[in-house]
């Protein structure tokens, strides 16, 4: 069994590439957009790896939303 968290590169039926990010328990916690090339998908993974540790959270929901 593979260790988690990890990025998993997949190819959709239309031939485009995307990645899933899994949590420690193996559940998918994020799915990327679709990329036309595997290289672009790998660049997307690198971007998340570099930027996510410094990402802040912005809540744009209304306090009155149900």
PDB file of N, CA, C, O and CB in Angstrom:
ATOM      1  N   UNK A   1       0.848  -1.196   0.000  1.00  0.00           N
ATOM      2  CA  UNK A   1       0.000   0.000   0.000  1.00  0.00           C
ATOM      3  C   UNK A   1       0.885   1.248   0.000  1.00  0.00           C
ATOM      4  O   UNK A   1       1.827   1.352   0.786  1.00  0.00           O
ATOM      5  CB  UNK A   1      -0.961   0.004   1.234  1.00  0.00           C
ATOM      6  N   UNK A   2       0.581   2.166  -0.866  1.00  0.00           N
ATOM      7  CA  UNK A   2       1.370   3.390  -0.987  1.00  0.00           C
ATOM      8  C   UNK A   2       1.081   4.338   0.164  1.00  0.00           C
ATOM      9  O   UNK A   2      -0.016   4.354   0.721  1.00  0.00           O
ATOM     10  CB  UNK A   2       1.087   4.081  -2.320  1.00  0.00           C
ATOM     11  N   UNK A   3       2.084   5.121   0.504  1.00  0.00           N
ATOM     12  CA  UNK A   3       1.916   6.072   1.600  1.00  0.00           C
ATOM     13  C   UNK A   3       1.231   7.344   1.109  1.00  0.00           C
ATOM     14  O   UNK A   3       1.300   7.697  -0.068  1.00  0.00           O
ATOM     15  CB  UNK A   3       3.277   6.410   2.234  1.00  0.00           C
ATOM     16  N   UNK A   4       0.596   7.994   2.009  1.00  0.00           N
ATOM     17  CA  UNK A   4      -0.112   9.244   1.727  1.00  0.00           C
ATOM     18  C   UNK A   4       0.340  10.268   2.747  1.00  0.00           C
ATOM     19  O   UNK A   4       0.814   9.840   3.800  1.00  0.00           O
ATOM     20  CB  UNK A   4      -1.669   9.054   1.767  1.00  0.00           C
ATOM     21  N   UNK A   5       0.248  11.541   2.557  1.00  0.00           N
ATOM     22  CA  UNK A   5      -0.387  12.182   1.399  1.00  0.00           C
ATOM     23  C   UNK A   5       0.500  12.084   0.163  1.00  0.00           C
ATOM     24  O   UNK A   5       1.719  11.930   0.247  1.00  0.00           O
ATOM     25  CB  UNK A   5      -0.699  13.656   1.706  1.00  0.00           C
ATOM     26  N   UNK A   6      -0.161  12.180  -0.986  1.00  0.00           N
ATOM     27  CA  UNK A   6       0.584  12.185  -2.245  1.00  0.00           C
ATOM     28  C   UNK A   6      -0.270  12.758  -3.361  1.00  0.00           C
ATOM     29  O   UNK A   6      -1.490  12.877  -3.249  1.00  0.00           O
ATOM     30  CB  UNK A   6       1.050  10.767  -2.607  1.00  0.00           C
ATOM     31  N   UNK A   7       0.419  13.112  -4.448  1.00  0.00           N
ATOM     32  CA  UNK A   7      -0.226  13.559  -5.669  1.00  0.00           C
ATOM     33  C   UNK A   7      -0.305  12.363  -6.609  1.00  0.00           C
ATOM     34  O   UNK A   7       0.664  11.618  -6.757  1.00  0.00           O
ATOM     35  CB  UNK A   7       0.547  14.757  -6.325  1.00  0.00           C
ATOM     36  N   UNK A   8      -1.459  12.180  -7.242  1.00  0.00           N
ATOM     37  CA  UNK A   8      -1.658  11.082  -8.178  1.00  0.00           C
ATOM     38  C   UNK A   8      -2.063  11.683  -9.520  1.00  0.00           C
ATOM     39  O   UNK A   8      -3.081  12.367  -9.618  1.00  0.00           O
ATOM     40  CB  UNK A   8      -2.739  10.070  -7.655  1.00  0.00           C
ATOM     41  N   UNK A   9      -1.262  11.424 -10.552  1.00  0.00           N
ATOM     42  CA  UNK A   9      -1.562  11.917 -11.900  1.00  0.00           C
ATOM     43  C   UNK A   9      -2.461  10.914 -12.605  1.00  0.00           C
ATOM     44  O   UNK A   9      -2.185   9.714 -12.619  1.00  0.00           O
ATOM     45  CB  UNK A   9      -0.256  12.158 -12.718  1.00  0.00           C
ATOM     46  N   UNK A  10      -3.533  11.421 -13.187  1.00  0.00           N
ATOM     47  CA  UNK A  10      -4.507  10.600 -13.920  1.00  0.00           C
ATOM     48  C   UNK A  10      -4.690  11.169 -15.316  1.00  0.00           C
ATOM     49  O   UNK A  10      -4.339  12.319 -15.581  1.00  0.00           O
ATOM     50  CB  UNK A  10      -5.874  10.540 -13.171  1.00  0.00           C
ATOM     51  N   UNK A  11      -5.241  10.355 -16.205  1.00  0.00           N
ATOM     52  CA  UNK A  11      -5.581  10.817 -17.544  1.00  0.00           C
ATOM     53  C   UNK A  11      -7.068  10.557 -17.767  1.00  0.00           C
ATOM     54  O   UNK A  11      -7.554   9.445 -17.561  1.00  0.00           O
ATOM     55  CB  UNK A  11      -4.708  10.104 -18.635  1.00  0.00           C
ATOM     56  N   UNK A  12      -7.778  11.593 -18.188  1.00  0.00           N
ATOM     57  CA  UNK A  12      -9.216  11.479 -18.401  1.00  0.00           C
ATOM     58  C   UNK A  12      -9.509  10.828 -19.747  1.00  0.00           C
ATOM     59  O   UNK A  12      -8.605  10.616 -20.555  1.00  0.00           O
ATOM     60  CB  UNK A  12      -9.883  12.858 -18.319  1.00  0.00           C
ATOM     61  N   UNK A  13     -10.777  10.514 -19.980  1.00  0.00           N
ATOM     62  CA  UNK A  13     -11.198   9.875 -21.229  1.00  0.00           C
ATOM     63  C   UNK A  13     -10.906  10.739 -22.450  1.00  0.00           C
ATOM     64  O   UNK A  13     -10.722  10.226 -23.554  1.00  0.00           O
ATOM     65  CB  UNK A  13     -12.680   9.557 -21.174  1.00  0.00           C
ATOM     66  N   UNK A  14     -10.864  12.054 -22.247  1.00  0.00           N
ATOM     67  CA  UNK A  14     -10.590  12.951 -23.377  1.00  0.00           C
ATOM     68  C   UNK A  14      -9.090  13.141 -23.612  1.00  0.00           C
ATOM     69  O   UNK A  14      -8.694  13.943 -24.457  1.00  0.00           O
ATOM     70  CB  UNK A  14     -11.248  14.309 -23.138  1.00  0.00           C
ATOM     71  N   UNK A  15      -8.248  12.403 -22.865  1.00  0.00           N
ATOM     72  CA  UNK A  15      -6.810  12.439 -23.063  1.00  0.00           C
ATOM     73  C   UNK A  15      -6.075  13.490 -22.259  1.00  0.00           C
ATOM     74  O   UNK A  15      -4.846  13.546 -22.291  1.00  0.00           O
ATOM     75  CB  UNK A  15      -6.528  12.650 -24.475  1.00  0.00           C
ATOM     76  N   UNK A  16      -6.812  14.328 -21.534  1.00  0.00           N
ATOM     77  CA  UNK A  16      -6.154  15.356 -20.739  1.00  0.00           C
ATOM     78  C   UNK A  16      -5.724  14.793 -19.387  1.00  0.00           C
ATOM     79  O   UNK A  16      -6.228  13.765 -18.935  1.00  0.00           O
ATOM     80  CB  UNK A  16      -7.083  16.562 -20.544  1.00  0.00           C
ATOM     81  N   UNK A  17      -4.787  15.485 -18.758  1.00  0.00           N
ATOM     82  CA  UNK A  17      -4.214  15.048 -17.494  1.00  0.00           C
ATOM     83  C   UNK A  17      -4.729  15.904 -16.347  1.00  0.00           C
ATOM     84  O   UNK A  17      -5.022  17.087 -16.522  1.00  0.00           O
ATOM     85  CB  UNK A  17      -2.686  15.100 -17.550  1.00  0.00           C
ATOM     86  N   UNK A  18      -4.837  15.292 -15.174  1.00  0.00           N
ATOM     87  CA  UNK A  18      -5.204  16.003 -13.953  1.00  0.00           C
ATOM     88  C   UNK A  18      -4.585  15.255 -12.789  1.00  0.00           C
ATOM     89  O   UNK A  18      -4.161  14.107 -12.921  1.00  0.00           O
ATOM     90  CB  UNK A  18      -6.763  16.122 -13.793  1.00  0.00           C
ATOM     91  N   UNK A  19      -4.539  15.930 -11.641  1.00  0.00           N
ATOM     92  CA  UNK A  19      -4.015  15.241 -10.470  1.00  0.00           C
ATOM     93  C   UNK A  19      -4.991  15.317  -9.314  1.00  0.00           C
ATOM     94  O   UNK A  19      -5.788  16.248  -9.194  1.00  0.00           O
ATOM     95  CB  UNK A  19      -2.674  15.827 -10.061  1.00  0.00           C
ATOM     96  N   UNK A  20      -4.901  14.314  -8.476  1.00  0.00           N
ATOM     97  CA  UNK A  20      -5.614  14.300  -7.202  1.00  0.00           C
ATOM     98  C   UNK A  20      -4.573  14.404  -6.103  1.00  0.00           C
ATOM     99  O   UNK A  20      -3.474  13.862  -6.219  1.00  0.00           O
ATOM    100  CB  UNK A  20      -6.495  13.007  -7.037  1.00  0.00           C
ATOM    101  N   UNK A  21      -4.922  15.093  -5.052  1.00  0.00           N
ATOM    102  CA  UNK A  21      -4.098  15.158  -3.846  1.00  0.00           C
ATOM    103  C   UNK A  21      -4.826  14.358  -2.782  1.00  0.00           C
ATOM    104  O   UNK A  21      -5.999  14.605  -2.502  1.00  0.00           O
ATOM    105  CB  UNK A  21      -3.837  16.650  -3.379  1.00  0.00           C
ATOM    106  N   UNK A  22      -4.126  13.400  -2.191  1.00  0.00           N
ATOM    107  CA  UNK A  22      -4.745  12.573  -1.160  1.00  0.00           C
ATOM    108  C   UNK A  22      -4.255  12.978   0.222  1.00  0.00           C
ATOM    109  O   UNK A  22      -3.150  13.499   0.376  1.00  0.00           O
ATOM    110  CB  UNK A  22      -4.452  11.091  -1.411  1.00  0.00           C
ATOM    111  N   UNK A  23      -5.092  12.731   1.222  1.00  0.00           N
ATOM    112  CA  UNK A  23      -4.750  12.986   2.617  1.00  0.00           C
ATOM    113  C   UNK A  23      -4.031  11.767   3.198  1.00  0.00           C
ATOM    114  O   UNK A  23      -3.858  10.757   2.516  1.00  0.00           O
ATOM    115  CB  UNK A  23      -6.022  13.321   3.445  1.00  0.00           C
ATOM    116  N   UNK A  24      -3.622  11.871   4.442  1.00  0.00           N
ATOM    117  CA  UNK A  24      -2.924  10.769   5.111  1.00  0.00           C
ATOM    118  C   UNK A  24      -3.727   9.480   5.103  1.00  0.00           C
ATOM    119  O   UNK A  24      -3.154   8.391   5.058  1.00  0.00           O
ATOM    120  CB  UNK A  24      -2.602  11.149   6.535  1.00  0.00           C
ATOM    121  N   UNK A  25      -5.066   9.596   5.147  1.00  0.00           N
ATOM    122  CA  UNK A  25      -5.915   8.403   5.162  1.00  0.00           C
ATOM    123  C   UNK A  25      -6.233   7.884   3.755  1.00  0.00           C
ATOM    124  O   UNK A  25      -6.992   6.926   3.612  1.00  0.00           O
ATOM    125  CB  UNK A  25      -7.208   8.706   5.896  1.00  0.00           C
ATOM    126  N   UNK A  26      -5.662   8.504   2.718  1.00  0.00           N
ATOM    127  CA  UNK A  26      -5.854   8.053   1.351  1.00  0.00           C
ATOM    128  C   UNK A  26      -7.022   8.684   0.620  1.00  0.00           C
ATOM    129  O   UNK A  26      -7.186   8.463  -0.580  1.00  0.00           O
ATOM    130  CB  UNK A  26      -6.026   6.607   1.347  1.00  0.00           C
ATOM    131  N   UNK A  27      -7.838   9.465   1.314  1.00  0.00           N
ATOM    132  CA  UNK A  27      -8.987  10.104   0.660  1.00  0.00           C
ATOM    133  C   UNK A  27      -8.532  11.278  -0.195  1.00  0.00           C
ATOM    134  O   UNK A  27      -7.606  12.002   0.170  1.00  0.00           O
ATOM    135  CB  UNK A  27     -10.013  10.578   1.706  1.00  0.00           C
ATOM    136  N   UNK A  28      -9.193  11.461  -1.339  1.00  0.00           N
ATOM    137  CA  UNK A  28      -8.900  12.591  -2.213  1.00  0.00           C
ATOM    138  C   UNK A  28      -9.415  13.861  -1.553  1.00  0.00           C
ATOM    139  O   UNK A  28     -10.588  13.954  -1.191  1.00  0.00           O
ATOM    140  CB  UNK A  28      -9.537  12.396  -3.623  1.00  0.00           C
ATOM    141  N   UNK A  29      -8.523  14.839  -1.401  1.00  0.00           N
ATOM    142  CA  UNK A  29      -8.923  16.112  -0.791  1.00  0.00           C
ATOM    143  C   UNK A  29      -8.894  17.269  -1.780  1.00  0.00           C
ATOM    144  O   UNK A  29      -9.409  18.349  -1.491  1.00  0.00           O
ATOM    145  CB  UNK A  29      -8.020  16.428   0.380  1.00  0.00           C
ATOM    146  N   UNK A  30      -8.290  17.046  -2.953  1.00  0.00           N
ATOM    147  CA  UNK A  30      -8.277  18.082  -3.991  1.00  0.00           C
ATOM    148  C   UNK A  30      -8.092  17.432  -5.358  1.00  0.00           C
ATOM    149  O   UNK A  30      -7.387  16.433  -5.502  1.00  0.00           O
ATOM    150  CB  UNK A  30      -7.151  19.124  -3.725  1.00  0.00           C
ATOM    151  N   UNK A  31      -8.739  18.020  -6.349  1.00  0.00           N
ATOM    152  CA  UNK A  31      -8.596  17.598  -7.736  1.00  0.00           C
ATOM    153  C   UNK A  31      -8.274  18.828  -8.567  1.00  0.00           C
ATOM    154  O   UNK A  31      -8.915  19.868  -8.414  1.00  0.00           O
ATOM    155  CB  UNK A  31      -9.888  16.885  -8.256  1.00  0.00           C
ATOM    156  N   UNK A  32      -7.301  18.720  -9.432  1.00  0.00           N
ATOM    157  CA  UNK A  32      -6.870  19.858 -10.243  1.00  0.00           C
ATOM    158  C   UNK A  32      -7.787  20.088 -11.438  1.00  0.00           C
ATOM    159  O   UNK A  32      -8.717  19.327 -11.704  1.00  0.00           O
ATOM    160  CB  UNK A  32      -5.447  19.647 -10.724  1.00  0.00           C
ATOM    161  N   UNK A  33      -7.487  21.148 -12.128  1.00  0.00           N
ATOM    162  CA  UNK A  33      -8.077  21.370 -13.444  1.00  0.00           C
ATOM    163  C   UNK A  33      -7.477  20.344 -14.400  1.00  0.00           C
ATOM    164  O   UNK A  33      -6.568  19.606 -14.020  1.00  0.00           O
ATOM    165  CB  UNK A  33      -7.826  22.841 -13.951  1.00  0.00           C
ATOM    166  N   UNK A  34      -7.966  20.289 -15.620  1.00  0.00           N
ATOM    167  CA  UNK A  34      -7.394  19.387 -16.614  1.00  0.00           C
ATOM    168  C   UNK A  34      -6.335  20.128 -17.425  1.00  0.00           C
ATOM    169  O   UNK A  34      -6.490  21.299 -17.771  1.00  0.00           O
ATOM    170  CB  UNK A  34      -8.496  18.816 -17.544  1.00  0.00           C
ATOM    171  N   UNK A  35      -5.263  19.411 -17.712  1.00  0.00           N
ATOM    172  CA  UNK A  35      -4.142  19.965 -18.464  1.00  0.00           C
ATOM    173  C   UNK A  35      -4.004  19.204 -19.778  1.00  0.00           C
ATOM    174  O   UNK A  35      -4.285  18.007 -19.838  1.00  0.00           O
ATOM    175  CB  UNK A  35      -2.823  19.893 -17.639  1.00  0.00           C
ATOM    176  N   UNK A  36      -3.571  19.898 -20.832  1.00  0.00           N
ATOM    177  CA  UNK A  36      -3.439  19.257 -22.134  1.00  0.00           C
ATOM    178  C   UNK A  36      -2.209  18.366 -22.227  1.00  0.00           C
ATOM    179  O   UNK A  36      -2.170  17.451 -23.049  1.00  0.00           O
ATOM    180  CB  UNK A  36      -3.388  20.301 -23.216  1.00  0.00           C
ATOM    181  N   UNK A  37      -1.196  18.622 -21.389  1.00  0.00           N
ATOM    182  CA  UNK A  37       0.013  17.794 -21.408  1.00  0.00           C
ATOM    183  C   UNK A  37       0.351  17.314 -20.007  1.00  0.00           C
ATOM    184  O   UNK A  37      -0.008  17.944 -19.012  1.00  0.00           O
ATOM    185  CB  UNK A  37       1.198  18.574 -22.001  1.00  0.00           C
ATOM    186  N   UNK A  38       1.041  16.199 -19.946  1.00  0.00           N
ATOM    187  CA  UNK A  38       1.485  15.668 -18.657  1.00  0.00           C
ATOM    188  C   UNK A  38       2.470  16.628 -17.998  1.00  0.00           C
ATOM    189  O   UNK A  38       2.468  16.792 -16.779  1.00  0.00           O
ATOM    190  CB  UNK A  38       2.129  14.276 -18.833  1.00  0.00           C
ATOM    191  N   UNK A  39       3.301  17.251 -18.804  1.00  0.00           N
ATOM    192  CA  UNK A  39       4.267  18.216 -18.295  1.00  0.00           C
ATOM    193  C   UNK A  39       3.570  19.385 -17.593  1.00  0.00           C
ATOM    194  O   UNK A  39       4.000  19.824 -16.527  1.00  0.00           O
ATOM    195  CB  UNK A  39       5.146  18.735 -19.435  1.00  0.00           C
ATOM    196  N   UNK A  40       2.506  19.875 -18.193  1.00  0.00           N
ATOM    197  CA  UNK A  40       1.753  20.968 -17.582  1.00  0.00           C
ATOM    198  C   UNK A  40       1.119  20.514 -16.269  1.00  0.00           C
ATOM    199  O   UNK A  40       1.054  21.282 -15.310  1.00  0.00           O
ATOM    200  CB  UNK A  40       0.670  21.484 -18.548  1.00  0.00           C
ATOM    201  N   UNK A  41       0.656  19.279 -16.227  1.00  0.00           N
ATOM    202  CA  UNK A  41       0.085  18.724 -15.001  1.00  0.00           C
ATOM    203  C   UNK A  41       1.149  18.653 -13.908  1.00  0.00           C
ATOM    204  O   UNK A  41       0.888  19.006 -12.759  1.00  0.00           O
ATOM    205  CB  UNK A  41      -0.512  17.323 -15.264  1.00  0.00           C
ATOM    206  N   UNK A  42       2.343  18.198 -14.267  1.00  0.00           N
ATOM    207  CA  UNK A  42       3.447  18.129 -13.310  1.00  0.00           C
ATOM    208  C   UNK A  42       3.828  19.516 -12.810  1.00  0.00           C
ATOM    209  O   UNK A  42       4.183  19.678 -11.643  1.00  0.00           O
ATOM    210  CB  UNK A  42       4.663  17.449 -13.944  1.00  0.00           C
ATOM    211  N   UNK A  43       3.757  20.528 -13.691  1.00  0.00           N
ATOM    212  CA  UNK A  43       4.005  21.909 -13.278  1.00  0.00           C
ATOM    213  C   UNK A  43       2.939  22.371 -12.289  1.00  0.00           C
ATOM    214  O   UNK A  43       3.246  23.102 -11.347  1.00  0.00           O
ATOM    215  CB  UNK A  43       4.038  22.843 -14.503  1.00  0.00           C
ATOM    216  N   UNK A  44       1.692  21.953 -12.494  1.00  0.00           N
ATOM    217  CA  UNK A  44       0.615  22.283 -11.561  1.00  0.00           C
ATOM    218  C   UNK A  44       0.878  21.699 -10.185  1.00  0.00           C
ATOM    219  O   UNK A  44       0.632  22.353  -9.172  1.00  0.00           O
ATOM    220  CB  UNK A  44      -0.721  21.778 -12.090  1.00  0.00           C
ATOM    221  N   UNK A  45       1.375  20.479 -10.144  1.00  0.00           N
ATOM    222  CA  UNK A  45       1.720  19.846  -8.867  1.00  0.00           C
ATOM    223  C   UNK A  45       2.824  20.636  -8.180  1.00  0.00           C
ATOM    224  O   UNK A  45       2.737  20.916  -6.985  1.00  0.00           O
ATOM    225  CB  UNK A  45       2.161  18.375  -9.080  1.00  0.00           C
ATOM    226  N   UNK A  46       3.863  20.996  -8.930  1.00  0.00           N
ATOM    227  CA  UNK A  46       4.971  21.766  -8.341  1.00  0.00           C
ATOM    228  C   UNK A  46       4.477  23.096  -7.792  1.00  0.00           C
ATOM    229  O   UNK A  46       4.935  23.549  -6.743  1.00  0.00           O
ATOM    230  CB  UNK A  46       6.077  22.009  -9.383  1.00  0.00           C
ATOM    231  N   UNK A  47       3.549  23.718  -8.497  1.00  0.00           N
ATOM    232  CA  UNK A  47       3.006  24.992  -8.030  1.00  0.00           C
ATOM    233  C   UNK A  47       2.289  24.838  -6.698  1.00  0.00           C
ATOM    234  O   UNK A  47       2.471  25.655  -5.796  1.00  0.00           O
ATOM    235  CB  UNK A  47       2.056  25.573  -9.066  1.00  0.00           C
ATOM    236  N   UNK A  48       1.475  23.796  -6.570  1.00  0.00           N
ATOM    237  CA  UNK A  48       0.774  23.555  -5.302  1.00  0.00           C
ATOM    238  C   UNK A  48       1.783  23.257  -4.196  1.00  0.00           C
ATOM    239  O   UNK A  48       1.651  23.765  -3.082  1.00  0.00           O
ATOM    240  CB  UNK A  48      -0.234  22.382  -5.444  1.00  0.00           C
ATOM    241  N   UNK A  49       2.787  22.439  -4.495  1.00  0.00           N
ATOM    242  CA  UNK A  49       3.793  22.101  -3.495  1.00  0.00           C
ATOM    243  C   UNK A  49       4.523  23.340  -2.998  1.00  0.00           C
ATOM    244  O   UNK A  49       4.820  23.454  -1.808  1.00  0.00           O
ATOM    245  CB  UNK A  49       4.791  21.105  -4.068  1.00  0.00           C
ATOM    246  N   UNK A  50       4.812  24.267  -3.900  1.00  0.00           N
ATOM    247  CA  UNK A  50       5.551  25.473  -3.535  1.00  0.00           C
ATOM    248  C   UNK A  50       4.683  26.511  -2.850  1.00  0.00           C
ATOM    249  O   UNK A  50       5.149  27.202  -1.944  1.00  0.00           O
ATOM    250  CB  UNK A  50       6.178  26.077  -4.755  1.00  0.00           C
ATOM    251  N   UNK A  51       3.428  26.635  -3.266  1.00  0.00           N
ATOM    252  CA  UNK A  51       2.586  27.734  -2.790  1.00  0.00           C
ATOM    253  C   UNK A  51       1.641  27.381  -1.652  1.00  0.00           C
ATOM    254  O   UNK A  51       1.287  28.257  -0.863  1.00  0.00           O
ATOM    255  CB  UNK A  51       1.792  28.253  -3.914  1.00  0.00           C
ATOM    256  N   UNK A  52       1.227  26.136  -1.546  1.00  0.00           N
ATOM    257  CA  UNK A  52       0.235  25.771  -0.534  1.00  0.00           C
ATOM    258  C   UNK A  52       0.713  25.971   0.900  1.00  0.00           C
ATOM    259  O   UNK A  52      -0.099  26.374   1.733  1.00  0.00           O
ATOM    260  CB  UNK A  52      -0.164  24.343  -0.721  1.00  0.00           C
ATOM    261  N   UNK A  53       1.974  25.718   1.246  1.00  0.00           N
ATOM    262  CA  UNK A  53       2.388  25.912   2.639  1.00  0.00           C
ATOM    263  C   UNK A  53       2.215  27.357   3.111  1.00  0.00           C
ATOM    264  O   UNK A  53       2.100  27.611   4.310  1.00  0.00           O
ATOM    265  CB  UNK A  53       3.836  25.495   2.807  1.00  0.00           C
ATOM    266  N   UNK A  54       2.197  28.295   2.176  1.00  0.00           N
ATOM    267  CA  UNK A  54       2.066  29.704   2.532  1.00  0.00           C
ATOM    268  C   UNK A  54       0.685  30.270   2.237  1.00  0.00           C
ATOM    269  O   UNK A  54       0.451  31.466   2.413  1.00  0.00           O
ATOM    270  CB  UNK A  54       3.097  30.508   1.803  1.00  0.00           C
ATOM    271  N   UNK A  55      -0.225  29.420   1.792  1.00  0.00           N
ATOM    272  CA  UNK A  55      -1.552  29.892   1.399  1.00  0.00           C
ATOM    273  C   UNK A  55      -2.388  30.263   2.618  1.00  0.00           C
ATOM    274  O   UNK A  55      -2.409  29.548   3.620  1.00  0.00           O
ATOM    275  CB  UNK A  55      -2.274  28.827   0.573  1.00  0.00           C
ATOM    276  N   UNK A  56      -3.069  31.384   2.510  1.00  0.00           N
ATOM    277  CA  UNK A  56      -3.997  31.786   3.563  1.00  0.00           C
ATOM    278  C   UNK A  56      -5.396  31.329   3.177  1.00  0.00           C
ATOM    279  O   UNK A  56      -5.613  30.844   2.067  1.00  0.00           O
ATOM    280  CB  UNK A  56      -3.957  33.328   3.795  1.00  0.00           C
ATOM    281  N   UNK A  57      -6.345  31.486   4.094  1.00  0.00           N
ATOM    282  CA  UNK A  57      -7.734  31.137   3.831  1.00  0.00           C
ATOM    283  C   UNK A  57      -8.545  32.414   3.757  1.00  0.00           C
ATOM    284  O   UNK A  57      -8.431  33.277   4.627  1.00  0.00           O
ATOM    285  CB  UNK A  57      -8.295  30.183   4.919  1.00  0.00           C
ATOM    286  N   UNK A  58      -9.359  32.538   2.728  1.00  0.00           N
ATOM    287  CA  UNK A  58     -10.261  33.673   2.586  1.00  0.00           C
ATOM    288  C   UNK A  58     -11.670  33.131   2.517  1.00  0.00           C
ATOM    289  O   UNK A  58     -12.000  32.358   1.618  1.00  0.00           O
ATOM    290  CB  UNK A  58      -9.920  34.531   1.326  1.00  0.00           C
ATOM    291  N   UNK A  59     -12.507  33.534   3.464  1.00  0.00           N
ATOM    292  CA  UNK A  59     -13.889  33.076   3.515  1.00  0.00           C
ATOM    293  C   UNK A  59     -14.774  34.155   2.914  1.00  0.00           C
ATOM    294  O   UNK A  59     -14.926  35.234   3.486  1.00  0.00           O
ATOM    295  CB  UNK A  59     -14.324  32.743   4.973  1.00  0.00           C
ATOM    296  N   UNK A  60     -15.356  33.861   1.760  1.00  0.00           N
ATOM    297  CA  UNK A  60     -16.217  34.836   1.092  1.00  0.00           C
ATOM    298  C   UNK A  60     -17.695  34.534   1.275  1.00  0.00           C
ATOM    299  O   UNK A  60     -18.550  35.140   0.629  1.00  0.00           O
ATOM    300  CB  UNK A  60     -15.893  34.886  -0.378  1.00  0.00           C
ATOM    301  N   UNK A  61     -17.986  33.584   2.167  1.00  0.00           N
ATOM    302  CA  UNK A  61     -19.386  33.254   2.407  1.00  0.00           C
ATOM    303  C   UNK A  61     -20.029  34.312   3.292  1.00  0.00           C
ATOM    304  O   UNK A  61     -19.362  34.977   4.084  1.00  0.00           O
ATOM    305  CB  UNK A  61     -19.516  31.862   3.051  1.00  0.00           C
ATOM    306  N   UNK A  62     -21.314  34.446   3.139  1.00  0.00           N
ATOM    307  CA  UNK A  62     -22.067  35.393   3.939  1.00  0.00           C
ATOM    308  C   UNK A  62     -22.327  34.815   5.317  1.00  0.00           C
ATOM    309  O   UNK A  62     -22.603  33.622   5.443  1.00  0.00           O
ATOM    310  CB  UNK A  62     -23.384  35.761   3.252  1.00  0.00           C
ATOM    311  N   UNK A  63     -22.247  35.623   6.333  1.00  0.00           N
ATOM    312  CA  UNK A  63     -22.522  35.166   7.701  1.00  0.00           C
ATOM    313  C   UNK A  63     -23.973  34.722   7.839  1.00  0.00           C
ATOM    314  O   UNK A  63     -24.299  33.937   8.729  1.00  0.00           O
ATOM    315  CB  UNK A  63     -22.211  36.280   8.720  1.00  0.00           C
ATOM    316  N   UNK A  64     -24.846  35.218   6.965  1.00  0.00           N
ATOM    317  CA  UNK A  64     -26.260  34.871   7.028  1.00  0.00           C
ATOM    318  C   UNK A  64     -26.637  33.694   6.145  1.00  0.00           C
ATOM    319  O   UNK A  64     -27.798  33.285   6.123  1.00  0.00           O
ATOM    320  CB  UNK A  64     -27.081  36.051   6.650  1.00  0.00           C
ATOM    321  N   UNK A  65     -25.693  33.156   5.432  1.00  0.00           N
ATOM    322  CA  UNK A  65     -25.995  32.035   4.519  1.00  0.00           C
ATOM    323  C   UNK A  65     -26.366  30.796   5.315  1.00  0.00           C
ATOM    324  O   UNK A  65     -25.781  30.515   6.361  1.00  0.00           O
ATOM    325  CB  UNK A  65     -24.786  31.731   3.595  1.00  0.00           C
ATOM    326  N   UNK A  66     -27.338  30.067   4.811  1.00  0.00           N
ATOM    327  CA  UNK A  66     -27.779  28.845   5.504  1.00  0.00           C
ATOM    328  C   UNK A  66     -27.181  27.627   4.867  1.00  0.00           C
ATOM    329  O   UNK A  66     -27.437  26.509   5.312  1.00  0.00           O
ATOM    330  CB  UNK A  66     -29.299  28.732   5.505  1.00  0.00           C
TER     331      UNK A  66
END
